[in-house]
Amino acid sequence: MIQKVTLTPKGLVFPVVTTLDSKYLPEYKERIKSFDERARESLDVFTDRKGEIARSNCFAPLVLREFLPKNSRLATMTDIGRVTEIEPEVFNGVFVDTGLVLRTPGDSYKENNLPAKNLAEQLKHRSITLGTPKVIYFDALNLDENQDSAYGLTYRLNERAEFGKNIIDAPELTSDFMFKTMNEKGIPVQDSKGNRQLYTRRDGLSRFSLYWYSYLESRRSNLADSNDYGRVVVVEENKEQEKK
């Protein structure tokens, strides 16, 4: 009788989630010189902190991704949620931006009024209504320079933008609540016995971020603000090497 052997399918992909190496900074710094002054203020945030890229906001990662290897992409909250289930404390003390939350076609925070209106019009053009909040992951977005924007930049839905994939209906993001886990789309699952907090706001455009002790932040209005605790997290999708 032969020994039992478990066959592992060839070509399996084992994603690796990691913060981004600072080796990409020189190319990034050179790239943003092509933007005008106001846009550069929103983009020139990254620093080198012990060999990794520190600081982040909701504009800079969209330019930085131009320099990522083909097998790498910016992490979504779905990826982040899976990591925190495996290692609950891995992101303690940092924040990670993954995209935006759009609630209304306009914003009481005046700096976001133009970007919110622009995105709402683009969603409407794609027959996506704002009856409930929408999470828009970075993968669905490109940047346009816009002198009328307080940030010098606005967002444009790109050819990868797809409702249900990187544009997510999120009716849960209407009030604060406690949670423990996230669902397969990166949305927290309400749990009164959970030890993590979701924070929301009522209108406009906000960041969609994991923050500090793995709570979920969807109320931060300033899209360009940054500090040394920010990190850019990427997913590297490496295929299993075939055994020889």
C-alpha positions, -999 to +999 in steps of 0.1 A: +000+000+000+014+034-009+016+062+016-012+087+016-003+119-003-023+151-003-023+167-037-021+205-036-035+221-068-009+238-090-009+276-094-024+284-061-021+321-051-011+328-015-015+366-008+010+383+014+000+415+031+028+439+040+037+475+045+055+491+016+093+494+013+108+529+011+127+520-020+098+534-040+101+569-026+127+584-050+106+575-081+075+587-063+090+621-053+101+626-090+067+616-103+048+642-082+069+670-096+047+669-126+017+681-105+009+717-098+017+732-064-017+727-047-019+690-058+017+684-047+008+696-012-018+668-011+006+643-025+040+651-009+033+632+024+054+601+024+086+597+044+111+570+051+108+554+085+133+526+092+131+513+056+093+515+052+070+542+038+053+562+066+024+586+064-006+582+042-038+599+030-065+593+003-045+608-026-009+598-024-014+560-026-032+564-060+001+578-074+024+555-055+007+524-069+021+533-104+054+519-091+042+487-076+052+453-091+025+437-113+017+411-087+010+438-060-020+460-053-032+484-026-050+465+002-087+468+007-105+466+040-114+430+031-077+422+031-072+442+063-101+424+080-086+390+072-053+400+086-068+413+119-087+380+123-053+362+121-032+387+140-056+411+159-028+434+170-007+436+139-019+472+130-019+486+166-005+521+167-009+529+129-036+538+105-042+524+070-063+541+043-082+518+019-106+541+001-135+565+005-171+564+018-196+586-001-229+592+017-244+623-001-238+643-033-223+672-014-206+678+020-210+700+050-172+700+052-166+725+024-133+711+012-150+679+002-180+694-014-166+694-050-150+659-048-183+645-033-204+661-060-181+649-088-182+613-075-219+613-070-224+624-106-201+597-118-220+570-098-253+584-111-240+580-147-233+544-139-268+540-124-255+537-089-277+556-064-268+571-031-297+558-011-272+542+012-234+549+018-210+536-008-175+524-001-152+532-030-119+513-028-087+529-042-087+503-070-118+520-085-102+555-085-078+576-105-069+612-098-075+644-119-059+677-112-085+704-105-078+740-096-112+744-081-106+717-055-092+726-021-069+696-025-059+705-061-073+671-070-105+653-076-114+616-081-124+598-113-139+563-115-116+542-137-121+513-160-118+489-132-146+504-112-174+479-107-204+479-084-202+450-060-165+445-064-146+477-056-177+499-051-196+485-022-231+492-010-227+498+028-260+505+046-242+495+078-221+527+078-249+550+090-243+548+128-215+539+152-215+504+167-192+478+181-180+448+161-155+420+161-152+408+125-157+421+090-177+405+062-162+394+028-166+430+015-147+446+043-178+459+061-179+454+099-205+430+113-223+446+143-217+427+175-226+443+209-200+420+225-173+430+201-142+449+212-138+471+181-155+504+173-169+517+140-171+555+137-193+571+110-206+605+099-239+616+085-231+632+052-205+638+024-172+621+017-149+605+042-119+582+045-123+545+050-095+535+073-083+511+099-071+532+128-050+526+158-063+496+178-081+481+148-112+502+150-127+513+117-128+550+109-153+562+083-158+598+096-125+615+089-133+643+065-098+657+057-087+635+027-052+649+026-043+650+062-015+627+073+009+619+102+038+596+110+015+568+120+001+562+085+012+532+065+007+520+030-003+484+030-001+462-002-011+427-011+015+406-030-001+377-048+026+351-052+019+318-069+031+287-051+063+274-066+059+239-081+079+213-063+106+197-084 
